[in-house]
Amino acid sequence: MKRALVWAPLALFAAVAVVVAAGLFRPADRTVRSALVGRPLPLLDLPAIVPGKPGVSGTALKGRPYLLNIFASWCLPCAAEAPQVARLRAMGVPVIGVAVRDTPAALGAFLRRYGDGYTAIGGDKASAVQLAIGSSGVPETFVIGADGRIALQHVGDIREDDVEALAAAVEAAR
């Protein structure tokens, strides 16, 4: 009996060490998800930031599904996703851009260099729209259904293997 009591603290320490080690080495999903998925998209009204391309108006977008892409010219992953955004638009998927904390000159240079797959781009100078929809960073893409609800959130850049799934999600959101 006394022998068991001598080993009890060591056994307890070992058990705690195993639990702590499991927590430290387990891969954690640190992705911040929007609480608005499944809810109506807040009304968007962003001025045009690129000459010749319309801004973003929530009333003009009602009744049809589309992708809402949060991006910026200063964002490297946004440059990497530009060909996929253009591919989605070529597939007939409307892609609406929200340029976060950007300038017309920088955004124009970005679009000339990496391509312009956007139907419309609105300037979100103070990140107000980005925060209102629950986006935690750039790039992020939201599938908006014909009913105006956020159907899906894609965190990070759009990669080649994401294109078909996003196009299907937009189609399903009709």
BAFI-759543 format. One record per residue: residue number from 1; residue in one letter; chain; x, y, z of N, C-alpha, C in turn. Coordinates in nm, 3 decimals. Example, Ala and Ser with C-alpha at 12.3 -4.5 7.8 and 13.67 -1.06 7.14 Angstrom:
BEGIN
     i   aa   ch    n_east   n_north      n_up   ca_east   ca_north     ca_up    c_east   c_north      c_up
     1    a    A     1.319    -0.569     0.780     1.230     -0.450     0.780     1.320    -0.330     0.780
     2    s    A     1.285    -0.225     0.708     1.367     -0.106     0.714     1.290     0.003     0.787
REM end
This chain:
BEGIN
     i   aa   ch    n_east   n_north      n_up   ca_east   ca_north     ca_up    c_east   c_north      c_up
     1    m    A     0.081    -0.118     0.000     0.000      0.000     0.000     0.086     0.126     0.000
     2    k    A     0.192     0.127     0.084     0.280      0.242     0.091     0.356     0.258    -0.040
     3    r    A     0.389     0.145    -0.103     0.462      0.153    -0.230     0.377     0.221    -0.337
     4    a    A     0.249     0.191    -0.340     0.159      0.251    -0.438     0.151     0.402    -0.417
     5    l    A     0.150     0.445    -0.292     0.145      0.588    -0.264     0.273     0.659    -0.304
     6    v    A     0.384     0.591    -0.300     0.511      0.650    -0.340     0.511     0.678    -0.490
     7    w    A     0.454     0.588    -0.570     0.453      0.602    -0.715     0.338     0.689    -0.767
     8    a    A     0.240     0.718    -0.686     0.123      0.796    -0.729     0.158     0.935    -0.783
     9    p    A     0.246     1.012    -0.714     0.280      1.144    -0.770     0.349     1.134    -0.906
    10    l    A     0.434     1.034    -0.922     0.502      1.016    -1.050     0.402     0.980    -1.160
    11    a    A     0.308     0.892    -1.128     0.205      0.853    -1.226     0.117     0.973    -1.261
    12    l    A     0.084     1.054    -1.161     0.003      1.174    -1.187     0.080     1.273    -1.275
    13    f    A     0.207     1.292    -1.245     0.291      1.380    -1.326     0.300     1.329    -1.470
    14    a    A     0.317     1.200    -1.488     0.326      1.142    -1.622     0.195     1.162    -1.699
    15    a    A     0.084     1.145    -1.632    -0.047      1.164    -1.697    -0.065     1.309    -1.741
    16    v    A    -0.029     1.403    -1.654    -0.040      1.545    -1.689     0.054     1.578    -1.805
    17    a    A     0.175     1.523    -1.802     0.272      1.547    -1.910     0.220     1.496    -2.044
    18    v    A     0.155     1.382    -2.045     0.098      1.327    -2.169    -0.012     1.417    -2.222
    19    v    A    -0.099     1.464    -2.136    -0.208      1.553    -2.178    -0.152     1.684    -2.234
    20    v    A    -0.055     1.744    -2.167     0.006      1.869    -2.213     0.077     1.847    -2.346
    21    a    A     0.153     1.740    -2.359     0.224      1.712    -2.484     0.127     1.690    -2.599
    22    a    A     0.018     1.621    -2.574    -0.082      1.599    -2.679    -0.141     1.732    -2.725
    23    g    A    -0.164     1.824    -2.633    -0.218      1.955    -2.669    -0.118     2.040    -2.745
    24    l    A     0.009     2.027    -2.712     0.112      2.106    -2.778     0.140     2.059    -2.921
    25    f    A     0.136     1.931    -2.943     0.175      1.877    -3.072     0.059     1.844    -3.165
    26    r    A    -0.061     1.861    -3.119    -0.178      1.835    -3.203    -0.196     1.956    -3.295
    27    p    A    -0.211     1.933    -3.426    -0.232      2.047    -3.515    -0.367     2.113    -3.485
    28    a    A    -0.363     2.242    -3.464    -0.484      2.315    -3.430    -0.533     2.393    -3.552
    29    d    A    -0.661     2.397    -3.571    -0.720      2.479    -3.677    -0.740     2.618    -3.620
    30    r    A    -0.657     2.709    -3.661    -0.665      2.846    -3.610    -0.740     2.939    -3.705
    31    t    A    -0.813     2.881    -3.798    -0.889      2.958    -3.894    -1.004     3.030    -3.824
    32    v    A    -1.015     3.158    -3.850    -1.123      3.237    -3.792    -1.240     3.233    -3.891
    33    r    A    -1.349     3.176    -3.849    -1.468      3.164    -3.935    -1.565     3.277    -3.905
    34    s    A    -1.632     3.322    -4.009    -1.732      3.426    -3.994    -1.857     3.370    -3.927
    35    a    A    -1.910     3.444    -3.834    -2.034      3.404    -3.767    -2.156     3.429    -3.856
    36    l    A    -2.134     3.494    -3.971    -2.245      3.528    -4.059    -2.275     3.423    -4.165
    37    v    A    -2.197     3.315    -4.171    -2.226      3.211    -4.268    -2.365     3.156    -4.238
    38    g    A    -2.450     3.154    -4.341    -2.589      3.112    -4.325    -2.683     3.227    -4.298
    39    r    A    -2.629     3.345    -4.278    -2.710      3.464    -4.250    -2.704     3.561    -4.368
    40    p    A    -2.794     3.658    -4.372    -2.791      3.756    -4.481    -2.663     3.840    -4.480
    41    l    A    -2.613     3.866    -4.599    -2.497      3.954    -4.614    -2.539     4.096    -4.578
    42    p    A    -2.461     4.166    -4.496    -2.495      4.306    -4.468    -2.497     4.387    -4.598
    43    l    A    -2.576     4.490    -4.601    -2.588      4.573    -4.720    -2.453     4.636    -4.753
    44    l    A    -2.408     4.615    -4.877    -2.280      4.669    -4.921    -2.303     4.791    -5.008
    45    d    A    -2.227     4.893    -4.986    -2.232      5.012    -5.071    -2.092     5.072    -5.071
    46    l    A    -2.011     5.028    -5.167    -1.873      5.071    -5.175    -1.848     5.146    -5.305
    47    p    A    -1.779     5.257    -5.299    -1.753      5.334    -5.421    -1.655     5.260    -5.513
    48    a    A    -1.663     5.293    -5.641    -1.569      5.237    -5.738    -1.429     5.286    -5.702
    49    i    A    -1.332     5.199    -5.716    -1.194      5.236    -5.686    -1.108     5.232    -5.811
    50    v    A    -1.157     5.166    -5.916    -1.084      5.155    -6.041    -1.165     5.225    -6.151
    51    p    A    -1.105     5.318    -6.224    -1.178      5.384    -6.331    -1.230     5.283    -6.434
    52    g    A    -1.355     5.300    -6.475    -1.415      5.213    -6.575    -1.477     5.086    -6.520
    53    k    A    -1.469     5.064    -6.391    -1.527      4.945    -6.330    -1.621     4.992    -6.219
    54    p    A    -1.743     4.935    -6.214    -1.839      4.981    -6.112    -1.795     4.945    -5.970
    55    g    A    -1.848     5.021    -5.876    -1.829      4.989    -5.735    -1.924     4.876    -5.697
    56    v    A    -1.941     4.856    -5.568    -2.024      4.746    -5.519    -2.149     4.803    -5.453
    57    s    A    -2.264     4.763    -5.504    -2.391      4.806    -5.448    -2.474     4.682    -5.416
    58    g    A    -2.512     4.668    -5.292    -2.587      4.550    -5.249    -2.719     4.533    -5.320
    59    t    A    -2.783     4.643    -5.354    -2.913      4.632    -5.422    -2.896     4.579    -5.564
    60    a    A    -2.784     4.608    -5.630    -2.761      4.560    -5.767    -2.728     4.411    -5.770
    61    l    A    -2.692     4.355    -5.656    -2.647      4.216    -5.652    -2.758     4.118    -5.614
    62    k    A    -2.872     4.167    -5.576    -2.979      4.078    -5.529    -3.032     3.990    -5.641
    63    g    A    -3.067     3.867    -5.603    -3.133      3.777    -5.697    -3.042     3.686    -5.777
    64    r    A    -2.912     3.698    -5.759    -2.821      3.608    -5.829    -2.703     3.573    -5.739
    65    p    A    -2.655     3.450    -5.749    -2.540      3.411    -5.666    -2.410     3.466    -5.725
    66    y    A    -2.312     3.486    -5.640    -2.182      3.537    -5.685    -2.077     3.509    -5.578
    67    l    A    -1.953     3.533    -5.614    -1.842      3.526    -5.520    -1.808     3.668    -5.475
    68    l    A    -1.786     3.686    -5.348    -1.741      3.812    -5.292    -1.598     3.788    -5.245
    69    n    A    -1.501     3.849    -5.314    -1.360      3.825    -5.288    -1.300     3.945    -5.216
    70    i    A    -1.252     3.923    -5.094    -1.185      4.027    -5.016    -1.037     4.018    -5.050
    71    f    A    -0.979     4.125    -5.105    -0.840      4.120    -5.149    -0.775     4.257    -5.137
    72    a    A    -0.646     4.265    -5.170    -0.572      4.391    -5.169    -0.452     4.380    -5.261
    73    s    A    -0.411     4.491    -5.317    -0.297      4.492    -5.408    -0.166     4.463    -5.335
    74    w    A    -0.161     4.490    -5.206    -0.039      4.470    -5.128    -0.028     4.328    -5.071
    75    c    A    -0.122     4.242    -5.105    -0.130      4.107    -5.051    -0.071     4.006    -5.150
    76    l    A     0.037     3.938    -5.111     0.101      3.841    -5.200     0.012     3.722    -5.234
    77    p    A    -0.059     3.661    -5.138    -0.149      3.552    -5.175    -0.261     3.598    -5.270
    78    c    A    -0.297     3.726    -5.264    -0.399      3.778    -5.356    -0.346     3.776    -5.499
    79    a    A    -0.218     3.807    -5.516    -0.157      3.800    -5.648    -0.153     3.655    -5.696
    80    a    A    -0.127     3.562    -5.605    -0.121      3.420    -5.642    -0.258     3.367    -5.683
    81    e    A    -0.365     3.421    -5.626    -0.499      3.372    -5.660    -0.559     3.441    -5.782
    82    a    A    -0.497     3.545    -5.832    -0.552      3.621    -5.945    -0.584     3.535    -6.067
    83    p    A    -0.500     3.441    -6.108    -0.536      3.357    -6.223    -0.660     3.272    -6.197
    84    q    A    -0.678     3.227    -6.076    -0.797      3.147    -6.043    -0.924     3.234    -6.042
    85    v    A    -0.911     3.359    -5.997    -1.024      3.451    -6.001    -1.065     3.475    -6.146
    86    a    A    -0.966     3.495    -6.234    -0.995      3.515    -6.376    -1.057     3.389    -6.437
    87    r    A    -1.011     3.273    -6.396    -1.067      3.147    -6.446    -1.214     3.131    -6.403
    88    l    A    -1.244     3.165    -6.279    -1.382      3.158    -6.231    -1.472     3.251    -6.313
    89    r    A    -1.425     3.371    -6.339    -1.506      3.464    -6.417    -1.524     3.411    -6.560
    90    a    A    -1.420     3.351    -6.618    -1.430      3.294    -6.752    -1.530     3.178    -6.755
    91    m    A    -1.549     3.114    -6.642    -1.647      3.005    -6.631    -1.789     3.058    -6.614
    92    g    A    -1.803     3.190    -6.606    -1.935      3.250    -6.591    -1.974     3.282    -6.448
    93    v    A    -1.881     3.269    -6.356    -1.908      3.299    -6.215    -1.883     3.448    -6.192
    94    p    A    -1.984     3.524    -6.149    -1.960      3.665    -6.118    -1.872     3.676    -5.992
    95    v    A    -1.765     3.754    -6.003    -1.674      3.774    -5.890    -1.672     3.923    -5.858
    96    i    A    -1.720     3.955    -5.740    -1.725      4.093    -5.692    -1.607     4.111    -5.596
    97    g    A    -1.528     4.216    -5.619    -1.411      4.240    -5.536    -1.433     4.350    -5.434
    98    v    A    -1.376     4.330    -5.316    -1.371      4.433    -5.212    -1.223     4.456    -5.184
    99    a    A    -1.173     4.571    -5.230    -1.032      4.606    -5.214    -1.013     4.673    -5.079
   100    v    A    -0.937     4.608    -4.992    -0.920      4.653    -4.854    -0.796     4.742    -4.842
   101    r    A    -0.818     4.859    -4.783    -0.709      4.954    -4.754    -0.615     4.971    -4.874
   102    d    A    -0.675     5.006    -4.987    -0.601      5.016    -5.112    -0.615     5.154    -5.173
   103    t    A    -0.534     5.181    -5.273    -0.542      5.306    -5.348    -0.571     5.275    -5.494
   104    p    A    -0.633     5.368    -5.565    -0.661      5.344    -5.707    -0.537     5.314    -5.789
   105    a    A    -0.428     5.385    -5.765    -0.306      5.363    -5.843    -0.247     5.224    -5.817
   106    a    A    -0.239     5.186    -5.692    -0.182      5.054    -5.658    -0.271     4.942    -5.710
   107    l    A    -0.401     4.960    -5.699    -0.493      4.857    -5.745    -0.490     4.845    -5.897
   108    g    A    -0.483     4.959    -5.966    -0.472      4.957    -6.112    -0.348     4.883    -6.158
   109    a    A    -0.236     4.908    -6.092    -0.110      4.838    -6.125    -0.123     4.688    -6.097
   110    f    A    -0.187     4.652    -5.988    -0.208      4.512    -5.952    -0.289     4.442    -6.062
   111    l    A    -0.398     4.503    -6.105    -0.486      4.442    -6.205    -0.417     4.430    -6.341
   112    r    A    -0.336     4.530    -6.378    -0.261      4.521    -6.504    -0.157     4.410    -6.498
   113    r    A    -0.094     4.393    -6.384     0.013      4.293    -6.372    -0.040     4.150    -6.358
   114    y    A    -0.145     4.131    -6.276    -0.191      3.996    -6.244    -0.322     3.956    -6.313
   115    g    A    -0.389     4.052    -6.375    -0.515      4.023    -6.442    -0.634     4.070    -6.360
   116    d    A    -0.744     4.090    -6.433    -0.865      4.144    -6.371    -0.981     4.047    -6.395
   117    g    A    -1.014     3.969    -6.296    -1.124      3.874    -6.306    -1.250     3.923    -6.237
   118    y    A    -1.258     4.051    -6.207    -1.367      4.105    -6.127    -1.476     4.169    -6.212
   119    t    A    -1.599     4.146    -6.174    -1.714      4.209    -6.237    -1.726     4.353    -6.187
   120    a    A    -1.701     4.374    -6.061    -1.706      4.505    -5.996    -1.606     4.503    -5.881
   121    i    A    -1.553     4.621    -5.848    -1.461      4.631    -5.735    -1.496     4.756    -5.656
   122    g    A    -1.519     4.737    -5.527    -1.546      4.850    -5.438    -1.429     4.870    -5.344
   123    g    A    -1.403     4.994    -5.310    -1.293      5.026    -5.219    -1.340     5.030    -5.075
   124    d    A    -1.275     4.952    -4.991    -1.306      4.945    -4.847    -1.188     5.006    -4.773
   125    k    A    -1.180     5.140    -4.773    -1.063      5.211    -4.720    -1.035     5.182    -4.573
   126    a    A    -1.139     5.168    -4.493    -1.120      5.150    -4.348    -1.149     5.007    -4.302
   127    s    A    -1.161     4.913    -4.396    -1.192      4.773    -4.365    -1.328     4.755    -4.297
   128    a    A    -1.416     4.851    -4.311    -1.546      4.844    -4.243    -1.630     4.728    -4.295
   129    v    A    -1.635     4.711    -4.427    -1.713      4.601    -4.485    -1.648     4.468    -4.451
   130    q    A    -1.518     4.463    -4.461    -1.445      4.340    -4.428    -1.480     4.293    -4.288
   131    l    A    -1.477     4.382    -4.193    -1.509      4.346    -4.054    -1.657     4.315    -4.036
   132    a    A    -1.743     4.387    -4.108    -1.887      4.367    -4.093    -1.931     4.227    -4.138
   133    i    A    -1.859     4.169    -4.233    -1.898      4.035    -4.279    -1.820     3.924    -4.209
   134    g    A    -1.732     3.962    -4.119    -1.662      3.861    -4.040    -1.536     3.808    -4.106
   135    s    A    -1.480     3.884    -4.198    -1.355      3.843    -4.261    -1.239     3.881    -4.170
   136    s    A    -1.147     3.789    -4.153    -1.035      3.814    -4.063    -0.907     3.856    -4.135
   137    g    A    -0.907     3.852    -4.266    -0.787      3.889    -4.339    -0.807     3.878    -4.488
   138    v    A    -0.699     3.899    -4.561    -0.703      3.887    -4.707    -0.606     3.778    -4.749
   139    p    A    -0.637     3.705    -4.852    -0.764      3.702    -4.922    -0.864     3.608    -4.854
   140    e    A    -0.988     3.640    -4.875    -1.100      3.556    -4.830    -1.209     3.569    -4.934
   141    t    A    -1.281     3.461    -4.955    -1.388      3.460    -5.054    -1.514     3.403    -4.992
   142    f    A    -1.624     3.467    -5.022    -1.754      3.424    -4.971    -1.845     3.391    -5.089
   143    v    A    -1.918     3.281    -5.079    -2.021      3.249    -5.176    -2.150     3.311    -5.123
   144    i    A    -2.209     3.399    -5.204    -2.333      3.467    -5.167    -2.444     3.408    -5.253
   145    g    A    -2.548     3.357    -5.189    -2.658      3.295    -5.260    -2.752     3.396    -5.323
   146    a    A    -2.838     3.349    -5.412    -2.936      3.435    -5.477    -3.029     3.500    -5.375
   147    d    A    -3.043     3.435    -5.259    -3.128      3.490    -5.153    -3.056     3.595    -5.067
   148    g    A    -2.929     3.624    -5.100    -2.854      3.725    -5.027    -2.785     3.673    -4.902
   149    r    A    -2.790     3.543    -4.879    -2.726      3.485    -4.761    -2.583     3.439    -4.794
   150    i    A    -2.497     3.443    -4.694    -2.361      3.391    -4.710    -2.369     3.240    -4.701
   151    a    A    -2.341     3.174    -4.811    -2.354      3.028    -4.817    -2.226     2.957    -4.774
   152    l    A    -2.111     3.020    -4.799    -1.984      2.953    -4.772    -1.874     3.056    -4.756
   153    q    A    -1.776     3.026    -4.675    -1.658      3.111    -4.657    -1.535     3.030    -4.694
   154    h    A    -1.453     3.084    -4.782    -1.326      3.021    -4.820    -1.215     3.110    -4.767
   155    v    A    -1.142     3.063    -4.668    -1.035      3.141    -4.606    -0.904     3.112    -4.678
   156    g    A    -0.833     3.217    -4.714    -0.706      3.202    -4.784    -0.722     3.219    -4.933
   157    d    A    -0.609     3.204    -5.003    -0.613      3.224    -5.147    -0.683     3.108    -5.217
   158    i    A    -0.743     3.140    -5.331    -0.808      3.039    -5.413    -0.699     2.970    -5.493
   159    r    A    -0.692     2.841    -5.478    -0.592      2.763    -5.552    -0.660     2.689    -5.666
   160    e    A    -0.579     2.635    -5.756    -0.635      2.566    -5.873    -0.736     2.459    -5.834
   161    d    A    -0.706     2.383    -5.730    -0.797      2.275    -5.692    -0.922     2.325    -5.618
   162    d    A    -0.932     2.455    -5.591    -1.051      2.512    -5.528    -1.153     2.564    -5.630
   163    v    A    -1.109     2.586    -5.753    -1.192      2.653    -5.854    -1.322     2.579    -5.880
   164    e    A    -1.314     2.450    -5.908    -1.434      2.373    -5.940    -1.533     2.371    -5.823
   165    a    A    -1.480     2.354    -5.702    -1.567      2.349    -5.583    -1.637     2.483    -5.560
   166    l    A    -1.565     2.594    -5.581    -1.627      2.726    -5.563    -1.732     2.752    -5.671
   167    a    A    -1.702     2.714    -5.795    -1.800      2.731    -5.902    -1.925     2.647    -5.873
   168    a    A    -1.907     2.525    -5.823    -2.021      2.440    -5.788    -2.100     2.499    -5.672
   169    a    A    -2.031     2.559    -5.576    -2.099      2.620    -5.461    -2.184     2.739    -5.506
   170    v    A    -2.133     2.817    -5.602    -2.210      2.930    -5.655    -2.333     2.876    -5.728
   171    e    A    -2.314     2.774    -5.807    -2.427      2.713    -5.880    -2.532     2.659    -5.782
   172    a    A    -2.488     2.596    -5.675    -2.580      2.541    -5.576    -2.653     2.650    -5.499
   173    a    A    -2.596     2.770    -5.495    -2.655      2.880    -5.420    -2.763     2.954    -5.501
   174    r    A    -2.794     2.903    -5.618    -2.901      2.966    -5.700    -3.030     2.945    -5.631
REM end
